Amino acid sequence: MSWLVTGGAGYIGAHVVRALADGGERVVVYDDLSTGSADRVPDGVPLVVGSVLDEALLEGVIRDHAVTGVVHIAGKKQVAESVERPLHYYRENVTGLATLLEAMVSAGVDRLVFSSSAAVYGMPDVDLVTEDTPCLPLSPYGETKLAGEWLIDAAARAHGIRAASLRYFNVAGAAAPELSDSGVFNLIPMVFERLEAGDAPRVFGDDYATPDGTCVRDYIHVEDIASAHLAAARRLADAPEGTALTLNVGRGEGSSVREMVDRILKVTGRQDAAPRVSPRRPGDAARVVASADRARAELGWTARHDLDAMIDSAWQGWRHRHG
Ligand code: WQD
């Protein structure tokens, strides 16, 4: 098949592009380069610079490149920013998806893999989150991902689209230093930044109802996220009309902030830097860990990389970017 990957010049998108290309699929990247970078697009893969709000351009690219399926990764993803700029987040994430679906329907393309997020669950009160755990997003960002899933389900019913919404848990690591995350919005890069500045890493709250009092998350290597997309793309290739899958993409293993910080200090050789406990960050759930059973059953996919591989490759990427 021939896949259009929106957001393919971004951190996660670039890993997905490689996984698809290495898996023998044809790929075209579509990216507005607002946070992505053309350097991340491999030689031989066409890059079209454009907005997900530009229906005519999207439809033209789909037709010109004989696209048969879309992997939609482009989107805004900062939780705090979404609280400040909800209209922008709804426009880019929800209107952008609606625009893409219009272009797909007009051009007769009916396969879609969509980047969703564990943010749709909000504060789940369960040990392992399944896809049937109620969704109660706590931020406009999480709302836009849930609204996107609903829109896709409706389009699958009305227009026969075959779709898979992948709910990513906490993505980390890189396949190569130059593909690493350039943002400093998540635990691992935030600890690197503190260490580089000579500051103590911060632990946001140690009085949660968890074994060591710090929040527990399900960290997953970006290469495993990428292989889940390849598996989903293949699953959709011969799926019946109207198939609409929703799948957690996590490892099914919880790690506490304290455990993560300890590992980061070990990998960076900075055991001297004792973490400091700060107040809780508003909106953080005590525990968000996936059940990965459905993805295994539907896609035959499981995660392969461990925490040290994530932290070590993230650290190589950080040193590549920051000298
Ligand atoms: C992890 C844990 C922090 C920094 C967010 C989005 C989610 C998804 C992934 C996009 C939390 C703690 C952090 C620090 C800390 N994004 N922490 N000290 O909040 O689980 O998920 O990113 O899809 O939707 O909500 O990830 O990496 O920000 O935080 O103690 O310096 O680390 O409080 O418990 P989070 P995170």
Residues whose N, C-alpha, C, O or C-beta is under 5 A from the ligand:
A	BS01	WQD	K77 V79 S117 A119 F169 N170 F185 N186 L187 M190 R202 V203 F204 C215 R217 V257 R281 D284
